[in-house]
Each structure stands twice: as C-alpha cells, then as structure tokens.
Amino acid sequence: MDNGNGEYRIANLSDVVSRIDLYDFIKGYNKSIGYDGLTLAQIKEYRANYHFRKIPDDKKLSPYVDIRAFRGQEMSLFPPEQHYKEINKKDIRDMFEAYADKEGWVNLKGKEVNEALFASGEFITNFAYKKTNLAGVEVLEEFKVVDRLDNGSRPSSFYDGLNIREFEEKYSRLHNKSKPSYEEQYKEAFTKLYDEYYEAKNSFMGAKENLLNNELVDSEIKEKVESLEESSQMSAIRQKFHSIVGIEFSEERLERIKNALDDPILSKEVAAAMQDAEAVTSMRLEKDGRILLRFESGREILVNELYNETGELYITKRGDRAGISLEARSKSDEELSKIDFSEYGIRQGEEIVSLKDIGAEMVQRLVNENGKFLGFAIQLAGQKQERIVENLYNLYTIDHLNKTQSFALEA
C-alpha cells in the first residue's frame, strides 16, 4: 500500500476491504463471442465448410469437435444446480419429435443434431440429469462432451454401411468379452489416482524429513517446512478426488472407495454414483415419459427429467447465489414444514426471493395419483390463496457454502 506520501507498507487484505465476492466477476456467457474471438456463426460456418480429413494448417478448430467445447469456462466453476433449469415435458417431447431417428434415438454424435441442440445462437448449452452421489445427496450431473463428433459421413466401407451408433452397437456386441466394463475402467482410473496420491505423499514426507534433518538448513526455514501438511501435487489430487467423488477428501474415504470398487457387488453402485467418466452418446424417450440415456460403454440408465444450461447464475435480490433444490422434492410435508424459510426461495419473474421474504407460512408437495411430483403449494401468512411453483431454490449464503457434507458407504 502507498499511504499517499511515497511511503509503502504491507497490510492484510482484510485490513483494506471487508469482503470480496468472487461471484461478482461472473457475468455469464459472452453472447457475441463463441471461442478464441470467433462468433458462433463463424464457428458453424467453419465446421460446415471443411472436411474432417482436410483441415487447413492455419485453422485451429476441427469441424468435428463438439460445439460445447466452445462454451465459456466460467460456469464450470459452479455446481450445475446454480445455473441449470428443468426442461418442461412439452419441450422434451418436441425435441424428440424433431431430432429422433426412426428407432426413437437422438444421436448426440450427429453433427446436425449436436448443433441444433447445443447452439442456440445466444449461448451454448448442455444437458444434465439428476443422480444421487456417494454422500447420499441428489445432484445434477452434466453430460460429458462426446470425444468424437461425426454425422455418419465417413466411408461406408469402414462402418459396413451402418451409421455410427449402429456400428458401435454391433462392435460392442461382437467384442463385449474383450472390452472392460465401465466399472472395471473406473476401478483402473481410481486405482491410478490412489497410487499417485501415496507416491506423492511418500515423496513429500521424504523430502520434508530430509530438510528437517539437514544441519545446513536454517531453523526459520525448518519451522516453515514443519508446518507444511502436503505438497502441491497432493493438493491437486485432493481436488481431483472431490471433483469425481463429490465429497471432501480424506485418506479414510480414499481407502473405503478403493475397497468398494474392488468389491464385485459394490463396484457397480459406487461407480454409478461418482462423476460420469464417459459421455452420453444417445437418448430415447420412453412411453412412460422417462428418458433412457445411453453412454459410450453401452450402459444405459433411465432418468425422470432432463435439465438445461441457462448460461447465467441464479441470483437473489440480496445478491446471494441460488440453486434448484433437488432434496426438497423428496421431503415429506412434515419435513418441509420444518425447513428454514430463510434458506429456501422461489422464482418471481427474473428474481429469486426467500420464502421468508414472501411471508410463507406453509409449504406442501403436490403429487398426482401415482405419487409423481408436480410442484409445491405455498401458503402465505394471513392469506387464503396458495402460490403454486415448480421449484424451490436453495439460497447459497457464505455460511451455507461452508457447510460440510457427511459421508457413509454401507456394505
């Protein structure tokens, strides 16, 4: 700091400002720029005009790279719940009517389908679905970007006259015995992470011990070395663990998940609860309204709904961040009556306001005769009318964001 007369001093950041909210720097997608200075229109034109086997040296982008790769990276810093919304059933039906093939599949590796779904012209979007992670918490899982985008125009002799999805299904059937399962692939990847952590720890502890026992090292430096608990490599592995598992790292959890993946009974359940390691390649609308998702490995799951990227964070009038409350949908009316109304909100136009601010007195779930969730009925204090909303939103204050999640893995 310069105190104004040429003298400088060092101060703690907290002495200068009371609070810095890094969310303030997140402005959503730049809707005019798609990637590296190119507009979305320029990206589309490039991809339309250049063949995948003959790309000029001066061009940086392959026309067969998934267009979602051009999306802004800002939103990847935040949980999907804070910038995704549920797609209504009519839009789901319209999407499948428009883009499904004769067998009912929407092929996400198809170039035209991919662009139609993921490039709106204003911002680039993505899908997510609801799943339960290893902490027992319902979260949104974003679709992974497919690693190869092709519209079926490769030589037919290579694909035996089949389109890509048909060819991959045939290949999977013929070579299923030699191809490792999704759980085996996940086990292999997690074992690598496991080994890397302990290699990094042993290296760090050895280097630390050598410095502390070195008589030539200054005592002040030894004090600093003594206070170090991990290396940057160990920290990076901790972050990667949190990213794929959805819970905070501990060596106990690392061991328990490693053992669970080694268990032939638990491995499938555990791998399914962790972050997807493969892309959704196609999806189909079932007669009961659920959506069947097919992944690269051939595994399939049924989901009740899909969510869509909005491109912007949910923000309350007070500046707090918000996210779709997935757990509220599974709460009983009795549990809903006990929630803190200051920690939940509803959408009013473009704003999100807390249940406390609107004077909510009671919240009840709305379900049909089959028990399917429809929405929430909110009774306002001193008023007879009810307000019906599709979603409740968690309000993410600093205190809320700092809460830790418990973890338990039952045998």
VMD Tcl script that draws the C-alpha trace (Angstrom):
set ca {
  {0.00 0.00 0.00}
  {1.05 3.56 -0.73}
  {-0.08 5.83 2.11}
  {-0.02 8.87 -0.17}
  {3.35 10.44 0.62}
  {5.57 7.86 -1.04}
  {5.80 5.54 1.93}
  {4.75 1.93 1.49}
  {3.58 -0.67 3.95}
  {2.19 -4.19 3.78}
  {-1.28 -4.86 5.15}
  {-3.60 -7.81 5.38}
  {-6.26 -7.81 2.68}
  {-8.88 -7.86 5.45}
  {-7.49 -4.52 6.70}
  {-8.31 -2.94 3.36}
  {-11.64 -4.45 2.35}
  {-14.24 -6.18 4.48}
  {-15.43 -8.63 1.82}
  {-14.68 -9.76 -1.73}
  {-17.31 -11.82 -3.50}
  {-15.66 -13.61 -6.41}
  {-19.12 -14.34 -7.83}
  {-19.24 -10.65 -8.77}
  {-16.75 -11.39 -11.55}
  {-19.05 -13.95 -13.16}
  {-21.17 -12.23 -15.78}
  {-22.48 -15.24 -17.67}
  {-21.63 -16.11 -21.26}
  {-20.35 -13.53 -23.66}
  {-23.15 -13.95 -26.17}
  {-21.27 -12.35 -29.04}
  {-18.06 -14.36 -28.80}
  {-18.02 -18.14 -29.03}
  {-14.37 -19.17 -28.80}
  {-10.96 -17.57 -29.35}
  {-12.55 -14.43 -30.81}
  {-14.82 -16.35 -33.19}
  {-18.57 -15.81 -33.12}
  {-20.89 -18.79 -33.03}
  {-21.86 -18.08 -36.62}
  {-18.20 -18.21 -37.68}
  {-17.70 -21.48 -35.84}
  {-20.72 -23.01 -37.56}
  {-19.57 -21.75 -40.97}
  {-16.11 -23.19 -40.43}
  {-17.46 -26.57 -39.38}
  {-19.85 -26.68 -42.32}
  {-17.24 -25.92 -44.99}
  {-14.20 -28.00 -44.06}
  {-13.97 -31.77 -44.37}
  {-12.65 -33.55 -41.28}
  {-9.78 -35.17 -43.18}
  {-8.57 -32.00 -44.86}
  {-8.21 -29.13 -42.41}
  {-6.02 -26.17 -43.48}
  {-2.92 -25.68 -41.32}
  {-3.95 -22.15 -40.42}
  {-7.27 -23.34 -38.95}
  {-7.30 -24.07 -35.22}
  {-10.65 -25.81 -34.95}
  {-11.76 -29.19 -36.19}
  {-15.28 -29.22 -37.65}
  {-15.86 -32.49 -35.78}
  {-15.16 -31.15 -32.31}
  {-18.29 -30.98 -30.17}
  {-19.60 -27.43 -30.25}
  {-19.95 -27.47 -26.45}
  {-16.15 -27.27 -26.32}
  {-16.55 -23.62 -27.29}
  {-18.67 -22.72 -24.27}
  {-17.33 -20.30 -21.69}
  {-15.40 -21.92 -18.85}
  {-16.88 -19.69 -16.15}
  {-19.90 -21.86 -15.46}
  {-17.83 -25.00 -14.96}
  {-16.65 -23.45 -11.68}
  {-20.13 -23.71 -10.17}
  {-22.45 -26.61 -9.34}
  {-24.97 -27.27 -12.15}
  {-27.79 -26.63 -9.67}
  {-26.85 -22.95 -9.72}
  {-27.24 -22.48 -13.48}
  {-29.46 -25.29 -14.82}
  {-33.24 -25.45 -15.07}
  {-35.58 -28.38 -15.60}
  {-36.87 -28.78 -19.16}
  {-40.66 -29.00 -19.29}
  {-42.26 -32.16 -20.65}
  {-43.64 -30.46 -23.77}
  {-40.18 -29.25 -24.80}
  {-38.81 -32.75 -24.18}
  {-41.45 -34.26 -26.47}
  {-40.87 -31.60 -29.13}
  {-37.12 -32.27 -29.05}
  {-37.54 -35.99 -29.61}
  {-40.13 -35.46 -32.35}
  {-37.74 -33.13 -34.15}
  {-34.42 -34.97 -33.81}
  {-35.04 -38.67 -33.04}
  {-34.29 -41.28 -35.70}
  {-36.76 -43.95 -36.81}
  {-35.93 -46.03 -33.72}
  {-36.58 -43.09 -31.39}
  {-32.92 -42.31 -30.57}
  {-31.49 -38.79 -30.54}
  {-27.89 -39.35 -31.64}
  {-25.71 -36.75 -29.88}
  {-22.77 -37.66 -32.11}
  {-24.65 -36.49 -35.16}
  {-23.29 -33.15 -36.38}
  {-26.65 -31.59 -37.27}
  {-28.36 -32.84 -34.10}
  {-25.45 -31.68 -31.97}
  {-25.51 -28.15 -33.35}
  {-29.29 -27.92 -33.22}
  {-29.39 -28.91 -29.55}
  {-26.28 -27.26 -28.18}
  {-26.01 -23.98 -30.09}
  {-28.95 -21.64 -29.67}
  {-27.31 -18.62 -31.29}
  {-27.23 -16.74 -27.99}
  {-25.32 -19.11 -25.76}
  {-24.05 -22.66 -25.96}
  {-25.96 -25.09 -23.82}
  {-25.77 -28.56 -22.34}
  {-27.93 -31.15 -20.57}
  {-27.80 -32.57 -17.06}
  {-29.68 -35.26 -15.19}
  {-30.35 -35.94 -11.50}
  {-28.40 -38.59 -9.61}
  {-27.51 -39.44 -6.01}
  {-23.81 -39.14 -5.13}
  {-21.81 -41.12 -2.57}
  {-22.79 -38.70 0.20}
  {-26.42 -39.64 -0.41}
  {-27.12 -36.17 -1.81}
  {-29.07 -35.60 -5.02}
  {-27.03 -33.57 -7.50}
  {-27.13 -32.68 -11.18}
  {-24.67 -34.46 -13.44}
  {-23.74 -32.58 -16.61}
  {-23.45 -34.51 -19.86}
  {-19.83 -35.07 -20.80}
  {-18.78 -33.76 -24.19}
  {-18.59 -36.58 -26.72}
  {-15.00 -37.14 -27.72}
  {-15.74 -37.61 -31.41}
  {-18.37 -35.80 -33.41}
  {-19.33 -37.19 -36.79}
  {-22.51 -37.11 -38.85}
  {-22.02 -40.53 -40.42}
  {-20.18 -39.23 -43.48}
  {-17.09 -41.41 -43.05}
  {-16.51 -44.08 -45.73}
  {-19.35 -46.61 -45.57}
  {-16.91 -49.49 -46.03}
  {-15.39 -48.67 -42.64}
  {-18.80 -48.75 -41.00}
  {-20.18 -51.66 -43.01}
  {-22.95 -49.39 -44.29}
  {-24.08 -48.53 -40.74}
  {-24.30 -45.17 -39.04}
  {-22.01 -44.55 -36.09}
  {-24.38 -45.60 -33.32}
  {-25.38 -48.77 -35.19}
  {-21.73 -49.61 -35.87}
  {-20.71 -49.06 -32.24}
  {-23.59 -51.22 -31.02}
  {-22.55 -54.02 -33.39}
  {-18.89 -53.65 -32.38}
  {-19.84 -53.75 -28.70}
  {-21.85 -56.96 -29.22}
  {-19.03 -58.67 -31.11}
  {-16.22 -57.58 -28.79}
  {-18.03 -57.37 -25.47}
  {-15.93 -60.12 -23.86}
  {-12.64 -58.35 -24.51}
  {-13.87 -54.87 -23.65}
  {-13.61 -53.93 -19.96}
  {-16.85 -52.89 -18.28}
  {-17.50 -49.34 -17.14}
  {-16.86 -50.39 -13.53}
  {-13.55 -52.00 -14.48}
  {-12.49 -48.88 -16.35}
  {-13.45 -46.72 -13.37}
  {-11.62 -49.04 -10.99}
  {-8.48 -48.78 -13.13}
  {-8.67 -44.97 -13.23}
  {-9.35 -44.66 -9.49}
  {-6.54 -47.10 -8.66}
  {-4.20 -44.84 -10.64}
  {-5.38 -41.84 -8.60}
  {-4.94 -43.87 -5.41}
  {-1.38 -44.86 -6.29}
  {-0.49 -41.32 -7.37}
  {-1.63 -39.95 -4.02}
  {0.52 -42.26 -1.94}
  {3.50 -41.81 -4.27}
  {3.13 -38.04 -3.87}
  {2.73 -38.38 -0.09}
  {5.80 -40.59 0.28}
  {7.83 -38.21 -1.87}
  {6.65 -35.22 0.15}
  {7.27 -36.82 3.54}
  {10.73 -37.99 2.44}
  {11.72 -34.54 1.18}
  {10.33 -32.93 4.34}
  {12.27 -35.30 6.60}
  {15.50 -34.69 4.68}
  {15.15 -30.93 5.09}
  {14.36 -31.15 8.79}
  {17.39 -33.39 9.39}
  {19.73 -31.26 7.30}
  {22.03 -29.31 9.62}
  {22.75 -26.77 6.90}
  {19.11 -25.66 6.66}
  {18.25 -22.52 8.62}
  {15.98 -23.01 11.67}
  {13.47 -20.45 10.36}
  {13.11 -22.42 7.14}
  {12.72 -25.63 9.14}
  {9.84 -24.07 11.05}
  {8.08 -23.29 7.78}
  {8.79 -26.78 6.42}
  {7.47 -28.33 9.64}
  {4.16 -26.51 9.20}
  {3.61 -27.90 5.70}
  {1.00 -30.65 5.60}
  {1.01 -31.54 1.91}
  {2.65 -30.81 -1.42}
  {1.01 -29.06 -4.37}
  {0.75 -32.45 -6.08}
  {-1.13 -33.91 -3.09}
  {-3.43 -30.88 -3.07}
  {-4.17 -31.33 -6.79}
  {-5.07 -34.98 -6.20}
  {-7.37 -33.97 -3.33}
  {-9.17 -31.58 -5.68}
  {-9.49 -34.25 -8.34}
  {-10.89 -36.66 -5.74}
  {-13.54 -34.10 -4.73}
  {-14.41 -33.49 -8.37}
  {-15.06 -37.11 -9.27}
  {-16.45 -38.33 -5.94}
  {-18.47 -35.29 -4.85}
  {-17.23 -35.28 -1.24}
  {-14.21 -33.84 0.56}
  {-11.01 -35.88 0.51}
  {-9.69 -37.93 3.40}
  {-7.38 -40.92 3.35}
  {-10.08 -42.96 5.06}
  {-12.54 -42.16 2.25}
  {-9.87 -42.87 -0.36}
  {-9.35 -46.33 1.16}
  {-13.07 -47.07 1.51}
  {-13.86 -46.16 -2.10}
  {-10.86 -48.14 -3.34}
  {-12.09 -51.19 -1.40}
  {-15.66 -50.69 -2.63}
  {-14.52 -50.60 -6.28}
  {-12.60 -53.82 -5.65}
  {-15.81 -55.44 -4.40}
  {-17.73 -57.10 -7.31}
  {-21.05 -56.41 -5.57}
  {-20.47 -52.77 -4.57}
  {-18.45 -51.64 -7.59}
  {-21.38 -51.04 -9.95}
  {-23.32 -48.97 -7.40}
  {-20.26 -46.94 -6.37}
  {-19.09 -46.22 -9.93}
  {-22.60 -45.12 -10.93}
  {-22.72 -42.64 -8.02}
  {-19.42 -41.00 -8.92}
  {-18.89 -38.40 -11.63}
  {-19.51 -39.82 -15.10}
  {-16.29 -40.80 -16.81}
  {-17.92 -41.15 -20.23}
  {-20.24 -39.21 -22.47}
  {-23.91 -39.71 -23.20}
  {-23.98 -40.64 -26.88}
  {-27.73 -41.02 -27.45}
  {-31.06 -40.84 -25.65}
  {-34.59 -42.10 -26.20}
  {-37.98 -41.02 -24.84}
  {-39.85 -43.95 -23.27}
  {-43.62 -44.40 -23.33}
  {-43.90 -43.58 -19.61}
  {-42.20 -40.20 -20.14}
  {-38.82 -41.17 -18.74}
  {-35.65 -40.71 -20.79}
  {-33.24 -43.56 -21.50}
  {-29.61 -42.38 -21.62}
  {-27.01 -44.49 -23.40}
  {-23.31 -43.97 -22.66}
  {-20.16 -44.73 -24.63}
  {-19.60 -48.01 -22.79}
  {-23.09 -49.18 -23.74}
  {-24.51 -48.86 -20.22}
  {-27.98 -47.34 -20.00}
  {-29.89 -45.52 -17.25}
  {-33.44 -44.20 -17.01}
  {-34.00 -40.67 -15.70}
  {-37.25 -38.87 -14.91}
  {-36.25 -35.47 -16.23}
  {-33.57 -33.51 -18.04}
  {-32.12 -30.14 -17.10}
  {-30.82 -27.44 -19.43}
  {-27.95 -24.97 -19.06}
  {-29.17 -21.38 -18.69}
  {-25.83 -19.63 -19.19}
  {-26.25 -17.47 -16.09}
  {-26.13 -17.95 -12.34}
  {-29.27 -17.77 -10.25}
  {-29.04 -14.66 -8.08}
  {-31.37 -13.34 -5.37}
  {-32.36 -9.71 -4.84}
  {-29.84 -9.58 -2.00}
  {-27.05 -10.83 -4.22}
  {-26.91 -14.35 -2.77}
  {-26.50 -17.28 -5.12}
  {-29.25 -19.83 -5.52}
  {-29.68 -23.28 -6.98}
  {-32.51 -25.68 -7.72}
  {-33.30 -27.61 -4.53}
  {-33.33 -31.27 -5.51}
  {-33.67 -32.62 -1.99}
  {-36.85 -30.60 -1.31}
  {-38.72 -32.73 -3.85}
  {-38.20 -35.85 -1.77}
  {-39.11 -34.27 1.58}
  {-42.42 -35.09 3.23}
  {-44.87 -32.29 4.07}
  {-43.82 -32.64 7.70}
  {-40.15 -32.19 6.78}
  {-40.99 -29.22 4.56}
  {-42.77 -27.55 7.47}
  {-39.53 -27.65 9.48}
  {-37.19 -26.14 6.88}
  {-35.64 -22.73 7.49}
  {-37.65 -20.42 5.22}
  {-34.70 -18.03 5.02}
  {-32.62 -20.75 3.29}
  {-35.16 -21.55 0.55}
  {-36.64 -19.34 -2.14}
  {-38.90 -19.23 -5.19}
  {-38.62 -17.55 -8.54}
  {-40.51 -14.27 -9.08}
  {-40.02 -13.15 -12.66}
  {-36.27 -12.83 -13.15}
  {-35.57 -12.70 -9.39}
  {-35.38 -15.32 -6.65}
  {-36.73 -14.36 -3.24}
  {-36.74 -16.31 0.02}
  {-39.84 -17.97 1.44}
  {-39.34 -15.78 4.50}
  {-39.45 -12.59 2.40}
  {-42.73 -13.53 0.73}
  {-44.31 -14.38 4.08}
  {-44.65 -18.13 3.53}
  {-46.44 -19.95 6.31}
  {-46.50 -23.48 4.96}
  {-45.07 -25.48 2.05}
  {-46.62 -28.68 0.72}
  {-45.68 -31.05 -2.07}
  {-48.08 -31.54 -4.97}
  {-48.24 -35.04 -6.44}
  {-50.58 -36.84 -8.82}
  {-52.50 -40.00 -8.01}
  {-49.46 -42.11 -8.90}
  {-47.31 -40.18 -6.44}
  {-45.34 -38.36 -9.15}
  {-44.01 -34.97 -8.06}
  {-45.73 -31.97 -9.68}
  {-44.62 -28.93 -7.70}
  {-45.05 -27.05 -4.42}
  {-48.04 -25.24 -2.91}
  {-47.04 -22.29 -0.71}
  {-49.49 -20.87 1.82}
  {-48.87 -17.19 2.57}
  {-49.37 -15.90 6.12}
  {-52.73 -14.21 6.65}
  {-53.92 -15.01 3.14}
  {-56.25 -17.67 1.86}
  {-54.76 -18.12 -1.60}
  {-51.90 -20.50 -2.38}
  {-48.98 -19.89 -4.68}
  {-48.01 -22.84 -6.90}
  {-44.38 -23.13 -8.02}
  {-42.41 -25.77 -9.89}
  {-39.22 -25.49 -7.85}
  {-37.78 -24.37 -4.57}
  {-34.28 -22.91 -4.60}
  {-31.52 -23.32 -2.04}
  {-30.08 -19.92 -1.10}
  {-26.28 -20.12 -1.01}
  {-25.00 -17.71 1.61}
  {-21.36 -17.88 2.67}
  {-22.33 -19.89 5.75}
  {-24.29 -22.34 3.63}
  {-21.41 -22.81 1.18}
  {-19.05 -23.60 4.04}
  {-21.18 -26.42 5.42}
  {-19.53 -29.83 5.07}
  {-21.28 -32.93 3.84}
  {-21.23 -36.19 5.77}
  {-20.21 -39.42 4.07}
  {-21.15 -43.01 4.66}
  {-20.72 -46.08 2.48}
  {-22.73 -49.07 3.61}
  {-21.52 -52.57 2.87}
}
mol new
graphics top color blue
foreach p $ca { graphics top sphere $p radius 0.5 }
foreach p [lrange $ca 0 end-1] q [lrange $ca 1 end] { graphics top cylinder $p $q radius 0.2 }
display resetview
